Amino acid sequence: MNVLVAGGAGYIGSHVVRELQEAGHSIVVYDSLEHGHAQAISGCELIAGDIGDPVALGSVFAQCKPDVVMNFAAYTSVAESMADPSKYYRNNVSKTLVLLDAMVHEGIRYIVFSSSAAVYGEPLRVPVDEDARCAPTNVYGETKLMVETMLAAYDRAYGLNYASLRYFNAAGAHPSGDIGEDHDPETQLIPLVLMTALGLRPELKVFGQDYDTPDGTCVRDYIHVSDLASAHVLAAEALVEGLGSRTYNLGNGQGYTVRQVIETARRVTGREIPAVDAPRR
Ligand SMILES: NC(=O)c1ccc[n+]([C@@H]2O[C@H](COP(=O)([O-])OP(=O)(O)OC[C@H]3O[C@@H](n4cnc5c(N)ncnc54)[C@H](O)[C@@H]3O)[C@@H](O)[C@H]2O)c1
């Protein structure tokens, strides 16, 4: 397959690029590099550009002639999405609309979209399946649900087939150790725990001790980034083989509390990892 990977210089995208390369596919990465890392990409072309730029997209599509587009390009901070919703609706929704229109214009029929478990909000039952009610509790989750709504309409109207992949919390790094998670600012638990273990942060804040969980701290489902990467390749191949549009949860089906994550990191690293209790966010 020829694959255009938008947002491919970011954390998850760069791991998917590696997986696509190992599977022998031909790739062009397209990323604004606002949050991505050019050094995370090797062995394929990296074009700096914005998914909200229809002219640039037109020329990239003409050059790369993708069978499939994968779209990782988005802003990802829940807290920032609440403080500055305009920034999130614009980047995650309006600019994705520009990308979809450019695809329809060029006759590109398949897209793999990075959705999120944030579309579910507070789940009514666990484990959460794909038919669970979608009721996001933050702007970030709303932007993902809005794109899913657009994808369904574009499928009905223009025959654009999609795989919407609702990730739970991505974790881990490529086995080679030369790419991994590097967000700035970092908001994800496991990198924050490991930065504290390294002494780069004085302590870790544990937000909330009164959740209805075994130890009172928040439970999250973590999925390894290598598993995410192989799921993307399978989803793209299934689209091209004619499976049709689908929505999938990507998690491991097992939740872990914040304290369990910290304890595991203490055991594995042998470091103290100071942690202090803080109110729920
Ligand atoms: N990390 C997670 O646990 C997680 C969970 C659920 C969903 N997601 C989704 O997965 C995707 C990738 O997440 P990530 O953790 O790798 O984030 P990331 O910030 O590392 O990667 C996003 C990439 O998109 C690029 N980008 C952003 N806006 C762009 C634009 N307008 N045009 C071109 N490039 C643009 C950034 O420069 C960056 O390289 C995002 O859509 C995110 O919402 C992530």
The ligand as an SDF file (V2000), in Angstrom:
LIG
                    3D

 44 48  0  0  0  0  0  0  0  0999 V2000
   -1.3790    9.1450   23.3660 N   0  0  0  0  0  0  0  0  0  0  0  0
   -2.5260    8.5580   23.7050 C   0  0  0  0  0  0  0  0  0  0  0  0
   -2.6110    7.8510   24.7100 O   0  0  0  0  0  0  0  0  0  0  0  0
   -3.7530    8.7360   22.8390 C   0  0  0  0  0  0  0  0  0  0  0  0
   -4.9580    8.1800   23.2740 C   0  0  0  0  0  0  0  0  0  0  0  0
   -6.0910    8.3050   22.4670 C   0  0  0  0  0  0  0  0  0  0  0  0
   -6.0110    8.9720   21.2540 C   0  0  0  0  0  0  0  0  0  0  0  0
   -4.8270    9.5300   20.8600 N   0  0  0  0  0  0  0  0  0  0  0  0
   -4.7880   10.2300   19.5700 C   0  0  0  0  0  0  0  0  0  0  0  0
   -3.7360    9.6750   18.8060 O   0  0  0  0  0  0  0  0  0  0  0  0
   -3.1480   10.6750   17.9640 C   0  0  0  0  0  0  0  0  0  0  0  0
   -1.6470   10.6970   18.1760 C   0  0  0  0  0  0  0  0  0  0  0  0
   -1.3880   10.9640   19.5550 O   0  0  0  0  0  0  0  0  0  0  0  0
    0.1120   11.1470   20.0740 P   0  0  0  0  0  0  0  0  0  0  0  0
    0.1050   10.8230   21.5190 O   0  0  0  0  0  0  0  0  0  0  0  0
    1.0340   10.4410   19.1620 O   0  0  0  0  0  0  0  0  0  0  0  0
    0.2640   12.7260   19.9210 O   0  0  0  0  0  0  0  0  0  0  0  0
    1.5180   13.5740   19.3510 P   0  0  0  0  0  0  0  0  0  0  0  0
    1.2760   14.9900   19.7600 O   0  0  0  0  0  0  0  0  0  0  0  0
    2.7940   12.9420   19.7490 O   0  0  0  0  0  0  0  0  0  0  0  0
    1.3350   13.4270   17.7720 O   0  0  0  0  0  0  0  0  0  0  0  0
    0.4690   14.2510   17.0230 C   0  0  0  0  0  0  0  0  0  0  0  0
    1.2440   14.7250   15.8120 C   0  0  0  0  0  0  0  0  0  0  0  0
    0.3540   15.4880   14.9760 O   0  0  0  0  0  0  0  0  0  0  0  0
    1.0380   16.6540   14.5220 C   0  0  0  0  0  0  0  0  0  0  0  0
   -0.0070   17.6500   14.2400 N   0  0  0  0  0  0  0  0  0  0  0  0
   -0.8670   18.2370   15.1110 C   0  0  0  0  0  0  0  0  0  0  0  0
   -1.6910   19.0770   14.4470 N   0  0  0  0  0  0  0  0  0  0  0  0
   -1.3340   19.0260   13.1240 C   0  0  0  0  0  0  0  0  0  0  0  0
   -1.8190   19.6470   11.9450 C   0  0  0  0  0  0  0  0  0  0  0  0
   -2.8290   20.5360   11.9990 N   0  0  0  0  0  0  0  0  0  0  0  0
   -1.2650   19.3300   10.7620 N   0  0  0  0  0  0  0  0  0  0  0  0
   -0.2180   18.4350   10.6960 C   0  0  0  0  0  0  0  0  0  0  0  0
    0.2980   17.8270   11.7830 N   0  0  0  0  0  0  0  0  0  0  0  0
   -0.2660   18.1120   12.9900 C   0  0  0  0  0  0  0  0  0  0  0  0
    1.9730   17.0320   15.6620 C   0  0  0  0  0  0  0  0  0  0  0  0
    3.0630   17.8240   15.2210 O   0  0  0  0  0  0  0  0  0  0  0  0
    2.4080   15.6470   16.1700 C   0  0  0  0  0  0  0  0  0  0  0  0
    3.5670   15.1960   15.4940 O   0  0  0  0  0  0  0  0  0  0  0  0
   -3.8580   11.9740   18.2960 C   0  0  0  0  0  0  0  0  0  0  0  0
   -4.8860   12.1930   17.3460 O   0  0  0  0  0  0  0  0  0  0  0  0
   -4.4450   11.7010   19.6700 C   0  0  0  0  0  0  0  0  0  0  0  0
   -5.6030   12.4820   19.9010 O   0  0  0  0  0  0  0  0  0  0  0  0
   -3.7050    9.4370   21.6210 C   0  0  0  0  0  0  0  0  0  0  0  0
  1  2  1  0
  2  3  2  0
  2  4  1  0
  4  5  1  0
  4 44  2  0
  5  6  2  0
  6  7  1  0
  7  8  2  0
  8  9  1  0
  8 44  1  0
  9 10  1  0
  9 42  1  0
 10 11  1  0
 11 12  1  0
 11 40  1  0
 12 13  1  0
 13 14  1  0
 14 15  2  0
 14 16  1  0
 14 17  1  0
 17 18  1  0
 18 19  2  0
 18 20  1  0
 18 21  1  0
 21 22  1  0
 22 23  1  0
 23 24  1  0
 23 38  1  0
 24 25  1  0
 25 26  1  0
 25 36  1  0
 26 27  1  0
 26 35  1  0
 27 28  2  0
 28 29  1  0
 29 30  1  0
 29 35  2  0
 30 31  1  0
 30 32  2  0
 32 33  1  0
 33 34  2  0
 34 35  1  0
 36 37  1  0
 36 38  1  0
 38 39  1  0
 40 41  1  0
 40 42  1  0
 42 43  1  0
M  CHG  2   8   1  16  -1
M  END
$$$$
